[in-house]
Amino acid sequence: MYTFLYCVYNYFCICTIQINTRIRYINNEPSKQMSILIENQIPPEQRFTQKDGSEFHVFSTIVTDATIVDEWRAVHSPCKVLLDMETVSQLKNKRIEWHFDDDKTISAVEIKDES
């Protein structure tokens, strides 16, 4: 359980989250928008796979072992990514941006604030 106190537009907000991922809040000063950066929980050696002849990145905000997931959802734009169902529900209807490691695998996702 994580509890955060942060300030948005001169209002203090308390956010309590019960997930085991590392989350960083990024404050973009010029626009005063808040973004959330959530790291990929999949180990680096499992972050790339092939499905139906295409290569995919593998990303999860919750699952720490890709072999235990039975059902994956494929996202084809802007890059091909396989997501577990919990991650899909967490990122659904959010404006996101993928972050990549030096070895070109997805290391994190940034959830952009749309306020």
Protein Blocks (a to p, Z undefined) as FASTA:
>chain_A
ZZddddeehiacddddddfbdcdddddfknopacdddddfbdfklmgcceehiacddddf
kbmcfklpmbdcddfbfbdcdddfklmmmmgopacdddddfkopafbdcdddfZZ
